[in-house]
Amino acid sequence: MTGKIIKGVGGFYYVHLHDNFLYECKAKGIFRNRNIKPMVGDDVDIDIISEEDKTGNIISIHDRKNSLIRPAVSNVSQAIIIFALSNPKPNYNLLDRFLIMMGQRQIKTIICLNKSDLVDKEDADNIKDIYVKCGYEVIVTSTLDEKSQKTGISELKAMLTGKTSVLAGPSGVGKSSIVNSICPDLYAKTGNISDKIKRGKHTTRHTELMFLQDDTYILDTPGFSSLYVEGIEPEDLRFYYNEFTGYEGKCRFNGCIHINEPDCAVKEALEQKKISPLRYDNYKQLYEELKEKRKW
């Protein structure tokens, strides 16, 4: 039987099978001997011990497409980064940090700009346009507007279909409202699973995949207020800003950092409003942060 690990607790792994049953499994000793630890998101083969008690053993782990450390999850199809357009006021530097982190891992990221009912459409479109021009897919959503209509929710649900998606964003941006709009009884279903696991009702403090429908899972991560860019040299940061790519090799100096050098094609593009000042200012701030960190 083949399924997906949706949660691990105290050495037990809870494997969701395609027939919508959940099995409590232990990993065979061979994995410990090979220093392999199963992860949430792993596709695994299991042997059934008890059909009545829904217990089994994990006998093999399929090859992973990718994995994240925070949150600890494998086989991620995409990340949905959710920011509110207002209340709380968006921190676009934090958004850029998340985009860089996912770029390091080559995981596709969709930007969800939520609470569009709180801002003018023109303002929402302007922010969307900045990131679309940088090559990102952006969707504008609201779980409630003045006509009590949901905006962008059906489109977002379609983006999730058939994929394993990580949902992330700062606290207060409306992640839970979006999840409830996509699948109103999802948290209730997850609570039922938690009854079996005997760990209480669902919270976003633990790594746990939630099953929506056929081959569709989401991981609702805890809200974050800060992210540190790691594993990048300051000189390489420019490669994570997609809008700079077309100007590589057009500056006077090879390896131009696009900050203090003269005759810089990126800075010229900035003056010509071809590059967003918002993004460029974030780039300079992150560059200085990485440079300072290297001195430690």
Phi, psi and chi 1 to 4 in degrees:
 res  aa     phi    psi   chi1   chi2   chi3   chi4
   1 MET       -  136.1  -56.2  -74.3  -76.9      -
   2 THR  -113.5  135.2  -60.5      -      -      -
   3 GLY  -153.2 -170.1      -      -      -      -
   4 LYS  -124.4  134.4 -176.6 -179.8  -71.6  -70.4
   5 ILE   -72.0  122.0  -62.6  175.4      -      -
   6 ILE  -104.8  -15.4   64.8  166.4      -      -
   7 LYS  -164.4  148.4 -171.1  165.1 -176.1  172.6
   8 GLY  -126.7  128.0      -      -      -      -
   9 VAL  -139.5  119.1  177.4      -      -      -
  10 GLY    55.7   39.6      -      -      -      -
  11 GLY    86.7   -4.9      -      -      -      -
  12 PHE  -102.2  143.6  -70.9   94.9      -      -
  13 TYR  -121.9  131.5  -61.0   93.7      -      -
  14 TYR  -102.4  113.5  -64.4   86.3      -      -
  15 VAL  -106.0  121.8  179.2      -      -      -
  16 HIS   -92.6  121.9 -179.5 -100.6      -      -
  17 LEU   -95.8  161.7  -58.7 -171.0      -      -
  18 HIS   -66.5  -16.5  -65.4  -62.8      -      -
  19 ASP   -86.4   10.0   56.9    8.1      -      -
  20 ASN    74.4   19.2 -148.5   22.9      -      -
  21 PHE   -96.8  151.7  -73.7  112.3      -      -
  22 LEU  -115.2  127.0 -170.7   70.4      -      -
  23 TYR  -115.6  134.3  -74.8   78.6      -      -
  24 GLU   -86.8  120.0 -177.3  179.8   79.1      -
  25 CYS  -128.4  153.5  -60.3      -      -      -
  26 LYS  -108.8  151.7  -65.5  -77.6  -77.1 -175.1
  27 ALA   -88.7  138.4      -      -      -      -
  28 LYS   -66.7  154.2  -61.3 -162.9   74.2  171.3
  29 GLY   -59.0  -24.8      -      -      -      -
  30 ILE   -58.6  -30.5 -172.2  172.0      -      -
  31 PHE   -69.5  -40.7  -60.5  117.4      -      -
  32 ARG   -62.8  -41.1  -72.0 -167.6  -61.1  -84.9
  33 ASN   -62.5  -30.9  -63.4  -22.6      -      -
  34 ARG   -96.5    7.3  -64.5  177.9 -179.4  175.2
  35 ASN    57.8   40.4 -159.1   26.7      -      -
  36 ILE  -111.8  125.6  -61.7  171.8      -      -
  37 LYS  -113.9  125.2 -174.9  175.1 -178.6  179.7
  38 PRO   -58.8  149.1  -21.7   33.4      -      -
  39 MET  -124.6  152.8  -69.9 -178.8   69.4      -
  40 VAL   -57.3  132.8  169.8      -      -      -
  41 GLY   100.8  -16.1      -      -      -      -
  42 ASP   -65.7  138.0  -82.3  -14.6      -      -
  43 ASP   -88.4  127.1  -64.6  -48.4      -      -
  44 VAL  -135.0  158.2  -62.9      -      -      -
  45 ASP  -103.6  137.8  -64.5  -37.7      -      -
  46 ILE  -128.6  150.8   68.4  170.9      -      -
  47 ASP   -98.7  133.9  -86.6  -17.8      -      -
  48 ILE   -80.3  128.5  -53.6  -61.2      -      -
  49 ILE   -92.0  -50.8  -64.7  174.0      -      -
  50 SER  -137.5  117.7  168.2      -      -      -
  51 GLU   -69.6  -34.5 -164.8   65.2   66.6      -
  52 GLU   -68.5  -46.3 -178.8 -179.4   -4.4      -
  53 ASP   -86.9   -5.8  -63.6  -28.4      -      -
  54 LYS    55.6   58.0  -64.7  -67.5 -177.1  -71.3
  55 THR  -123.3  156.9   56.7      -      -      -
  56 GLY  -167.3 -176.7      -      -      -      -
  57 ASN  -123.7  138.0  -77.9  -37.3      -      -
  58 ILE   -79.4  123.0  -64.2  173.2      -      -
  59 ILE  -108.2  -19.8   57.9  172.9      -      -
  60 SER  -157.1  150.2   68.1      -      -      -
  61 ILE  -115.8  125.7  -58.9  172.5      -      -
  62 HIS   -70.2  157.8  -62.7 -161.1      -      -
  63 ASP   -58.2  137.2  -70.0  -19.5      -      -
  64 ARG   -85.3  138.3  -67.6  168.1 -178.5  158.4
  65 LYS   -75.7  -35.7  -61.7  172.8 -174.6  174.4
  66 ASN  -168.0  175.9   54.0   45.2      -      -
  67 SER  -156.6  152.1   62.6      -      -      -
  68 LEU  -117.5  152.6  -64.2  174.6      -      -
  69 ILE   -92.5  -43.5  -61.9  173.4      -      -
  70 ARG  -127.2  104.3  -66.2 -172.7  -59.5  -89.4
  71 PRO   -75.3  156.9   31.2  -36.8      -      -
  72 ALA   -78.3  102.2      -      -      -      -
  73 VAL  -156.0  149.5   62.1      -      -      -
  74 SER  -119.8  168.0   67.1      -      -      -
  75 ASN    56.4   44.3  -62.0  -41.5      -      -
  76 VAL   -78.9  126.3  175.7      -      -      -
  77 SER   -79.8  -38.2  -51.8      -      -      -
  78 GLN  -165.4  160.7   59.9 -170.0    8.8      -
  79 ALA  -114.4  136.2      -      -      -      -
  80 ILE  -109.0  110.0  -47.1  -67.1      -      -
  81 ILE   -97.9  118.8  177.3   67.4      -      -
  82 ILE  -105.5  123.6  -57.3  171.1      -      -
  83 PHE  -127.5  142.9  -89.0   69.4      -      -
  84 ALA   -84.0  141.5      -      -      -      -
  85 LEU   -74.5  -19.4  -73.6  160.9      -      -
  86 SER  -162.0  152.7 -178.8      -      -      -
  87 ASN    54.1   69.9 -168.5   26.1      -      -
  88 PRO   -85.9  157.5   31.2  -36.5      -      -
  89 LYS   -61.4  132.1 -175.3  177.7  179.4 -179.3
  90 PRO   -68.4  140.6   22.5  -32.0      -      -
  91 ASN  -105.0   97.4 -179.4  -20.1      -      -
  92 TYR   -74.6  -21.2  -65.1  109.6      -      -
  93 ASN   -65.2  -40.3 -175.4  -80.7      -      -
  94 LEU   -65.7  -38.8 -172.8   58.0      -      -
  95 LEU   -60.8  -45.4  172.2   55.9      -      -
  96 ASP   -62.0  -38.0  -80.1    6.3      -      -
  97 ARG   -60.4  -42.6  -70.1  168.3 -172.3  -93.8
  98 PHE   -65.8  -41.3 -170.2   91.0      -      -
  99 LEU   -61.7  -38.8  -65.4  171.5      -      -
 100 ILE   -66.2  -43.8  -69.0  165.8      -      -
 101 MET   -59.2  -44.1 -174.0  174.6   74.9      -
 102 MET   -71.3  -32.8  -69.4  -61.8  106.1      -
 103 GLY   -63.5  -37.8      -      -      -      -
 104 GLN   -58.2  -35.7  -74.5  177.7  -80.3      -
 105 ARG   -96.8    4.2  -68.0  155.7 -179.7   77.8
 106 GLN    55.0   42.2  -62.0 -177.7  -37.9      -
 107 ILE  -105.6  126.3  -66.6  174.5      -      -
 108 LYS   -59.3  136.5  175.7 -174.8  175.5 -179.0
 109 THR  -123.2  131.5  -57.5      -      -      -
 110 ILE  -108.4  130.1  -64.0  170.8      -      -
 111 ILE   -92.8  125.5  -59.4  169.4      -      -
 112 CYS  -110.8  114.0  174.7      -      -      -
 113 LEU   -97.1  104.5  -60.2  173.9      -      -
 114 ASN   -97.2  170.8 -166.2   33.1      -      -
 115 LYS    62.1   41.8  -59.3 -170.8 -178.7 -178.4
 116 SER   -66.0  -16.8   61.4      -      -      -
 117 ASP   -69.6  -13.4   53.6  -64.3      -      -
 118 LEU   -94.5   -4.5  -60.5 -179.2      -      -
 119 VAL  -131.9  163.6  -60.7      -      -      -
 120 ASP   -67.2  146.6  -67.9  -23.0      -      -
 121 LYS   -58.3  -36.6 -175.1  177.5 -176.1  -58.0
 122 GLU   -62.7  -41.1 -177.4  179.2   -2.7      -
 123 ASP   -64.6  -43.1  -67.9  -22.5      -      -
 124 ALA   -63.2  -43.0      -      -      -      -
 125 ASP   -65.1  -35.0  -71.7  -17.1      -      -
 126 ASN   -64.8  -44.2  -73.5  -20.0      -      -
 127 ILE   -67.0  -43.2  -65.2  -61.2      -      -
 128 LYS   -57.9  -43.1  176.3 -179.4  178.0  179.5
 129 ASP   -62.1  -37.0 -169.7   51.1      -      -
 130 ILE   -56.9  -47.5  -72.4  172.5      -      -
 131 TYR   -82.0  -28.9  -73.7   91.3      -      -
 132 VAL   -63.6  -40.5  167.3      -      -      -
 133 LYS   -66.5  -19.9  -74.9 -178.9  177.0  177.5
 134 CYS   -88.9    2.6  -62.9      -      -      -
 135 GLY    95.0    9.5      -      -      -      -
 136 TYR   -95.8  150.3  -66.9  104.5      -      -
 137 GLU   -84.8  129.1 -167.9  169.2   -7.6      -
 138 VAL  -129.4  135.0 -176.8      -      -      -
 139 ILE  -126.9  137.3 -177.2  167.6      -      -
 140 VAL  -102.6  128.9  176.5      -      -      -
 141 THR  -132.8  161.3   61.0      -      -      -
 142 SER  -154.2  136.1  171.6      -      -      -
 143 THR   -86.1   -8.3   55.3      -      -      -
 144 LEU  -161.4  126.9 -177.1   67.0      -      -
 145 ASP  -122.0 -171.1   64.2   16.8      -      -
 146 GLU   -65.3  -18.4   68.4  -83.6    4.2      -
 147 LYS  -101.0   12.8  -61.5  177.3 -177.8  177.3
 148 SER    58.5   32.4  -61.7      -      -      -
 149 GLN  -107.3  146.2  -61.1  -66.6  -43.2      -
 150 LYS   -89.8  133.3  -67.6  178.2  172.1   61.1
 151 THR  -107.1  125.5  -59.1      -      -      -
 152 GLY    76.5   -2.0      -      -      -      -
 153 ILE   -70.1  -42.3  -61.8  -59.5      -      -
 154 SER   -65.4  -36.4   58.8      -      -      -
 155 GLU   -66.6  -40.7  -68.0   87.1  -15.9      -
 156 LEU   -65.0  -41.4  179.7   58.0      -      -
 157 LYS   -60.0  -39.3 -173.9  173.5 -177.7  178.2
 158 ALA   -64.2  -34.9      -      -      -      -
 159 MET   -66.6  -27.1  -68.6  174.8  174.7      -
 160 LEU   -82.9  -22.9  -60.4  174.2      -      -
 161 THR   -59.9  127.6  -58.3      -      -      -
 162 GLY    78.8   11.7      -      -      -      -
 163 LYS  -129.2  162.9  -61.8  178.5  173.7   66.4
 164 THR  -104.3  113.8  -63.8      -      -      -
 165 SER  -117.8  136.7  -55.7      -      -      -
 166 VAL   -96.2  123.8  171.0      -      -      -
 167 LEU  -100.4  127.1  -87.8   60.2      -      -
 168 ALA  -143.4  160.0      -      -      -      -
 169 GLY   162.9  164.9      -      -      -      -
 170 PRO   -64.0  163.7  -15.6   28.2      -      -
 171 SER   -64.5  143.6  -61.5      -      -      -
 172 GLY    86.7    4.9      -      -      -      -
 173 VAL   -86.7   -7.0  -62.3      -      -      -
 174 GLY    98.6   24.2      -      -      -      -
 175 LYS   -59.2  -46.8  -82.6 -165.1  -67.7  109.3
 176 SER   -63.4  -38.1  -64.8      -      -      -
 177 SER   -64.9  -38.2  -64.6      -      -      -
 178 ILE   -65.4  -46.2  -74.0  175.8      -      -
 179 VAL   -60.5  -43.2  171.7      -      -      -
 180 ASN   -65.2  -32.2  -78.9  -34.1      -      -
 181 SER   -72.9  -35.6  -65.4      -      -      -
 182 ILE   -70.4  -43.4  -70.1  169.2      -      -
 183 CYS  -145.4   92.7 -174.8      -      -      -
 184 PRO   -56.4  -30.5  -24.4   33.9      -      -
 185 ASP  -103.6   15.5   61.8  -17.5      -      -
 186 LEU   -63.5  -48.1 -179.4   62.2      -      -
 187 TYR   -64.6  -32.7  -73.9  129.1      -      -
 188 ALA   -65.5  -42.4      -      -      -      -
 189 LYS   -64.1  -39.2  -72.1 -166.9  -66.1 -173.4
 190 THR   -66.9  -34.4  -53.0      -      -      -
 191 GLY   -61.8  -38.0      -      -      -      -
 192 ASN   -64.0  -39.7  -68.3  -24.3      -      -
 193 ILE   -63.3  -41.4  -70.5  173.5      -      -
 194 SER   -64.5  -29.7  -65.6      -      -      -
 195 ASP   -60.4  -40.7  -71.8  -18.7      -      -
 196 LYS   -67.3  -39.1  175.1  179.2  174.9   62.4
 197 ILE   -76.4  -17.8  -61.4  172.9      -      -
 198 LYS    62.4   41.7  -61.4 -180.0  176.8   61.6
 199 ARG  -120.0   14.4  -65.0  -75.5  -70.1 -169.5
 200 GLY    83.8 -177.4      -      -      -      -
 201 LYS   -73.0  165.3  -67.5 -176.0  178.0  180.0
 202 HIS   -62.6  132.9  168.8   74.0      -      -
 203 THR  -132.3  169.7   71.0      -      -      -
 204 THR   -97.0   22.8   55.2      -      -      -
 205 ARG   -84.9  -18.0  -70.7  176.2  -63.8  172.9
 206 HIS  -117.7  155.3  -53.7  -73.9      -      -
 207 THR   -76.0  112.7  -57.6      -      -      -
 208 GLU  -149.2  121.8  179.2  176.9   -4.7      -
 209 LEU   -78.5  141.2  -74.4  177.4      -      -
 210 MET  -114.3  132.0  -63.7 -176.7  -74.8      -
 211 PHE   -87.0  124.2  174.4   69.2      -      -
 212 LEU   -94.8  -55.5  -95.4   67.0      -      -
 213 GLN  -163.3 -169.6   57.1 -169.9   39.2      -
 214 ASP   -48.1  120.5  -67.0  -15.8      -      -
 215 ASP    55.8   23.4  -65.3  -38.5      -      -
 216 THR  -122.0  117.4  -56.6      -      -      -
 217 TYR  -132.1  149.1  -62.2   85.4      -      -
 218 ILE  -130.0  149.6   62.3  171.2      -      -
 219 LEU  -117.9  112.0  175.2   63.6      -      -
 220 ASP   -90.8  105.9 -177.4    7.2      -      -
 221 THR   -88.9  159.3   62.7      -      -      -
 222 PRO   -61.8  151.3  -19.6   30.5      -      -
 223 GLY   -65.3  143.6      -      -      -      -
 224 PHE  -124.5  153.7   57.2   80.6      -      -
 225 SER  -117.1   -9.9   57.8      -      -      -
 226 SER  -153.8  153.8   62.8      -      -      -
 227 LEU  -142.9  139.6  -80.1  176.1      -      -
 228 TYR  -106.2  128.6  -65.5   99.3      -      -
 229 VAL   -76.8  122.9  174.8      -      -      -
 230 GLU  -127.4  153.9  -60.9  173.2  -29.9      -
 231 GLY    75.9   19.3      -      -      -      -
 232 ILE  -128.1  130.4  -61.1  176.9      -      -
 233 GLU   -74.1  145.9  -67.9  -62.3  -40.4      -
 234 PRO   -52.7  -38.4  -23.0   30.7      -      -
 235 GLU   -68.9  -18.2  -63.4   79.1   10.3      -
 236 ASP   -95.8   -7.3  -66.7  -25.7      -      -
 237 LEU   -58.4  -34.8  179.1   63.7      -      -
 238 ARG   -59.7  -26.1   67.3 -172.7 -166.0  -86.7
 239 PHE   -72.5  -13.0  -61.1  124.3      -      -
 240 TYR   -95.5    2.2  -68.3   89.7      -      -
 241 TYR  -106.7   98.7  -83.3   75.8      -      -
 242 ASN   -55.9  -33.8  -59.5  -27.2      -      -
 243 GLU   -70.4  -13.1   61.5  -90.4   43.4      -
 244 PHE   -83.3  -20.3  -65.8  178.3      -      -
 245 THR   -55.5  -44.0  -55.9      -      -      -
 246 GLY   -67.3   -9.8      -      -      -      -
 247 TYR  -105.7   -1.7  -58.9  100.2      -      -
 248 GLU   -61.6  133.4  -80.7  -64.6  -40.7      -
 249 GLY    86.0   -4.2      -      -      -      -
 250 LYS  -102.7   -4.4  -64.1 -178.8 -179.9  179.1
 251 CYS   -82.8  163.2  -56.6      -      -      -
 252 ARG   -63.0  -39.7 -176.7 -159.2  -70.2 -172.7
 253 PHE  -105.6  135.8  -60.6  104.3      -      -
 254 ASN   -64.8  141.0  -70.9  -28.8      -      -
 255 GLY    71.5   24.3      -      -      -      -
 256 CYS   -57.1  132.3 -179.4      -      -      -
 257 ILE   -85.9  -11.6  -57.3  -58.8      -      -
 258 HIS    69.9   32.4  -45.9  -46.4      -      -
 259 ILE  -124.5  -64.8  -66.0  179.4      -      -
 260 ASN  -106.8   -9.2  -63.0  -43.8      -      -
 261 GLU   -73.7  144.8  -59.1   89.6  -21.5      -
 262 PRO   -76.6  161.0   27.9  -33.7      -      -
 263 ASP    51.7   50.0  -61.1  -32.1      -      -
 264 CYS   -97.0  123.4  168.4      -      -      -
 265 ALA   -65.7  -32.5      -      -      -      -
 266 VAL   -68.4  -43.8  166.2      -      -      -
 267 LYS   -66.9  -33.3  -72.3 -166.8  -70.3 -175.3
 268 GLU   -65.5  -41.3  -70.2  174.0    5.4      -
 269 ALA   -64.7  -35.0      -      -      -      -
 270 LEU   -63.2  -44.9  179.1   68.2      -      -
 271 GLU   -63.8  -31.4  -68.7  173.6    2.8      -
 272 GLN   -86.6    5.5  -63.6  166.1    7.3      -
 273 LYS    63.4   26.6  -60.9 -176.8  178.8  179.7
 274 LYS   -87.4  -16.6  -65.0  178.3 -178.8  177.4
 275 ILE  -123.7  137.5  -73.7  177.1      -      -
 276 SER   -69.7  128.3  161.2      -      -      -
 277 PRO   -59.6  -32.7  -20.4   30.9      -      -
 278 LEU   -59.0  -49.4  175.5   71.6      -      -
 279 ARG   -67.9  -42.1  -72.1  -88.8  -69.7  174.6
 280 TYR   -64.4  -41.4 -177.3   74.8      -      -
 281 ASP   -62.9  -39.1  -72.5  -14.0      -      -
 282 ASN   -62.8  -40.7  -72.2  -17.2      -      -
 283 TYR   -60.2  -47.6  166.3   73.6      -      -
 284 LYS   -62.6  -40.6  -73.2 -161.9  -60.7 -179.3
 285 GLN   -64.4  -44.2 -176.9  177.0  -27.7      -
 286 LEU   -68.0  -36.2  -71.0  171.1      -      -
 287 TYR   -61.2  -47.2  175.4   81.3      -      -
 288 GLU   -63.9  -36.3  -68.2  -59.5  -34.8      -
 289 GLU   -63.9  -44.3 -179.6 -178.9  -57.0      -
 290 LEU   -67.0  -36.7  -70.2  172.1      -      -
 291 LYS   -65.9  -40.9 -153.9  164.4   77.6  164.9
 292 GLU   -66.6  -39.4  -76.0  -61.3  -47.3      -
 293 LYS   -63.9  -33.5 -171.4 -179.1  -66.2 -175.1
 294 ARG   -67.5  -22.4 -172.2  160.3   63.2 -178.2
 295 LYS   -75.8  -19.3  -65.3  177.7 -177.5  177.7
 296 TRP   -66.9      -  -61.7  -10.3      -      -
